[in-house]
Amino acid sequence: SRAPAASLALLCLCSSLAIGTTTGYRLFSLSSVEQLDQVHESNEIPDVYIVERLFSSSLVVVVSHAKPQQMNVYHFKKGTEICNYSYSSKILSIRLNRQRLVVCLEESIYIHNIKDMKLLKTIMDTPPNTTGLCALSINHANSYLAYPGSATSGEIALYDGNTLKTACTIPAHEGPLAALTFNSTGSKLASASEKGTVIRVFSIPGGQKLYEFRRGMKRYVNISSLVFSMDSQFLCASSNTETVHIFKLEHLTDSRPEEPPTWSGYMGKMFQAATNYLPAQVSGMMSQDRAFATVRLNISGQRNICALSTIQKLPRLLVTTSDGHLYIYNLDPQDGGECVLIKNHSLLGSGKMEENKENDLQPPVPQSYAATVARQSTVPSTSTMPGYSEDGGALRGEVIPEHEFATGPVCLDDENEFPPIILCRGGQPGKAKRS
């Protein structure tokens, strides 16, 4: 009798999850494979279809079907509304980092300064973007924004959210775009078209093509989730099919010297060399790699969101589905292959652990590297990907400079809290209302 999920969002950077429902929204923290903790639940606003949390802070942005043109910004720990803004049409997506908050409508994009919520820039008359497709780099020092530059082709418009200037245009695909995502440092951008057969990775801000992966040739799919791992070594793509693909960002020519020569390796080098003499269209096909690892979901046709995270010092694939479940898989970083399902949590239940009954019915699987190491230790660990902190991708030891807080109505509640409670003053788009 549980209400079905109306929205879901997965933030792998700090092992944080957010899910919107017909009755409100819920926030979760994933400290270990076995432990899923409900951080907060709100039933104040019904039919939530967008809920975005700023990493591990108390700032949450919520949009409901009841008022689809209004964005509500909350400090959930204090139960306080920071502000709310109304726009000229339905809000389709919201993206945020420590520097910027981006609101995407069908034909316009609003960029706010997250410290005081003031409107900094309105990008008007963007190509029709019915799904609200856009991506924002989580690196606040590198706040690039990407969105469709055309409604009929796969052109990407790259915008610098810090300088508020257009960076470049990337001709990524022939058909319209379906998915966009930045890596953790904002130095790479991955994209997929509506066909969903080819995924490309570009350098940022230059826009040069770095990688090209083929998801499949037999059928077109709708890619619903595209995400990098924190170290940018892997790229995960999920769709409306039952298969999740994980690609490894390495070139064929990067084979290690200690690896014994193989027929496939030899042919790979031959194909790579041949691309220098073939037409671009043909050579592009040859340089595409197959998936490094895959997952076969037990469900098909449901919307899902994936994330690649490090939990208890091991790489994991997280898959949340629109029926309110979180599936955790082990990813073998050396050999790849079929990922092993190790846990299933319910996001619509009480927030407690749900035993993985499905796994108990499956036949024994071969012992992979990740699966073997995982069984050796079940002690919760706060460590994430080496070199990154818990709060969302900042290099360990990096702090936000104090001079950034020198001006404006900013007063931190404590050193772990960002941003603080503030009031909106000026710069409101349309019918913006101050709380």
Long-range contacts (C-beta under 8 A, 24 or more apart in sequence): 2-324, 2-348, 2-349, 3-348, 4-322, 4-323, 4-324, 5-322, 5-323, 5-324, 5-347, 5-348, 6-47, 6-48, 6-49, 6-65, 7-48, 7-49, 7-50, 7-51, 8-303, 8-305, 8-320, 8-321, 8-322, 8-324, 8-347, 9-50, 9-51, 9-52, 9-53, 9-305, 10-305, 10-306, 10-307, 10-318, 10-320, 11-53, 11-55, 11-307, 11-392, 12-227, 12-230, 12-307, 12-308, 12-309, 12-318, 13-55, 13-138, 13-184, 13-230, 13-309, 13-388, 13-392, 13-393, 14-55, 14-56, 14-384, 14-390, 14-391, 14-392, 15-309, 15-311, 15-384, 15-390, 16-53, 16-55, 16-56, 17-320, 17-326, 17-347, 18-51, 18-52, 18-53, 18-60, 19-51, 19-320, 19-324, 19-347, 19-348, 20-48, 20-49, 20-50, 20-51, 20-62, 21-48, 21-324, 21-348, 22-46, 22-47, 24-48, 25-51, 25-60, 25-62, 26-347, 26-351, 27-51, 27-53, 27-60, 27-76, 28-347, 28-351, 29-56, 30-309, 30-311, 30-318, 30-326, 31-380, 31-382, 32-311, 32-312, 32-378, 32-379, 32-380, 32-381, 33-311, 33-312, 33-316, 33-328, 33-342, 33-343, 33-374, 33-378, 34-343, 34-353, 34-378, 35-353, 35-380, 36-326, 36-345, 36-351, 36-352, 36-353, 37-351, 38-350, 38-351, 40-76, 40-77, 41-351, 42-74, 42-76, 45-72, 50-91, 50-93, 50-94, 52-94, 52-95, 52-96, 54-96, 54-97, 54-98, 54-114, 54-392, 54-418, 54-419, 55-98, 55-138, 55-391, 55-392, 56-390, 56-391, 56-392, 57-391, 57-417, 57-418, 57-419, 58-417, 59-114, 59-418, 59-419, 61-94, 61-96, 61-101, 63-91, 63-94, 71-103, 73-101, 73-117, 75-420, 75-421, 78-421, 80-421, 81-435, 82-117, 82-421, 82-422, 82-423, 82-424, 82-435, 83-117, 83-422, 83-423, 83-424, 83-432, 83-433, 83-434, 83-435, 84-432, 84-433, 84-435, 85-117, 85-424, 85-428, 85-429, 85-430, 85-432, 85-433, 86-429, 86-430, 86-431, 86-432, 86-433, 87-429, 87-430, 88-429, 88-430, 91-132, 92-129, 92-130, 92-131, 92-132, 93-131, 93-132, 93-133, 93-134, 95-134, 95-135, 95-136, 95-145, 96-136, 97-136, 97-137, 97-138, 97-139, 97-140, 97-143, 97-392, 98-140, 98-392, 98-400, 98-418, 98-419, 99-140, 99-141, 99-143, 99-161, 99-162, 100-136, 100-140, 100-143, 100-145, 100-161, 100-162, 102-134, 102-136, 102-145, 102-161, 104-129, 104-132, 104-133, 104-134, 104-147, 105-132, 106-130, 106-132, 109-134, 109-145, 109-147, 110-429, 111-145, 111-161, 111-164, 112-427, 114-419, 115-404, 115-405, 115-408, 115-410, 115-419, 115-422, 116-408, 116-409, 116-410, 116-422, 116-424, 116-425, 117-422, 117-424, 118-424, 118-425, 118-426, 118-427, 119-427, 119-428, 119-429, 119-432, 120-164, 120-427, 121-164, 122-429, 123-159, 126-157, 127-151, 131-178, 133-177, 133-178, 133-179, 133-180, 134-180, 135-180, 135-181, 135-182, 135-189, 136-161, 136-182, 137-161, 137-182, 137-185, 137-186, 137-204, 138-182, 138-184, 138-186, 138-392, 138-393, 139-182, 139-184, 139-185, 139-186, 139-393, 139-394, 140-400, 142-185, 142-186, 142-187, 143-186, 144-182, 144-186, 144-189, 144-204, 144-205, 146-180, 146-182, 146-189, 146-191, 147-180, 148-176, 148-177, 150-176, 151-176, 152-176, 154-191, 154-193, 156-180, 156-189, 156-191, 156-202, 156-207, 158-189, 158-204, 158-205, 158-207, 160-205, 167-204, 167-205, 168-205, 168-206, 168-207, 169-207, 170-202, 170-207, 172-200, 172-202, 173-198, 173-200, 178-222, 178-223, 179-223, 179-224, 179-225, 179-226, 179-237, 180-226, 181-226, 181-227, 181-228, 182-228, 183-228, 183-232, 184-228, 184-230, 184-231, 184-232, 184-388, 184-393, 185-232, 185-393, 187-232, 188-228, 188-232, 190-226, 190-228, 190-235, 191-226, 192-223, 192-226, 192-237, 194-220, 194-222, 195-220, 196-220, 196-221, 196-222, 196-223, 196-239, 197-221, 198-288, 199-223, 199-226, 199-235, 199-237, 199-247, 201-235, 201-249, 210-249, 211-235, 211-247, 211-249, 211-251, 211-289, 212-284, 212-287, 212-288, 212-289, 213-245, 213-247, 213-288, 213-289, 213-290, 213-291, 214-288, 214-289, 214-290, 215-239, 215-245, 215-291, 224-303, 224-304, 224-305, 225-304, 225-305, 225-306, 227-306, 227-307, 227-308, 228-308, 229-308, 229-309, 229-315, 229-385, 230-308, 230-309, 230-310, 230-384, 230-385, 230-388, 230-393, 231-385, 231-387, 233-333, 234-292, 234-293, 234-308, 234-315, 234-331, 234-333, 236-306, 236-307, 236-308, 236-317, 237-306, 238-304, 238-305, 238-306, 238-319, 240-300, 240-301, 240-302, 240-303, 241-300, 242-296, 242-297, 242-298, 242-299, 242-300, 243-294, 243-295, 243-296, 243-297, 244-294, 244-295, 244-297, 244-306, 244-317, 244-319, 244-339, 245-291, 245-293, 245-294, 246-291, 246-292, 246-293, 246-294, 246-295, 246-308, 246-317, 246-331, 246-336, 246-339, 247-289, 247-291, 247-292, 248-289, 248-292, 248-336, 252-287, 252-289, 291-336, 292-336, 293-331, 293-332, 293-336, 293-337, 293-338, 293-339, 294-337, 294-338, 294-339, 295-319, 295-329, 295-338, 295-339, 295-341, 296-338, 297-321, 297-327, 298-358, 299-323, 309-384, 310-383, 310-384, 310-385, 311-381, 312-374, 312-377, 312-378, 312-379, 312-380, 312-381, 313-381, 313-383, 314-370, 314-373, 314-374, 315-370, 320-347, 324-348, 330-368, 330-370, 330-371, 330-374, 331-370, 332-368, 332-369, 332-370, 332-371, 333-369, 333-370, 334-369, 335-368, 335-369, 337-368, 338-365, 340-365, 340-368, 340-370, 340-371, 342-371, 342-374, 391-416
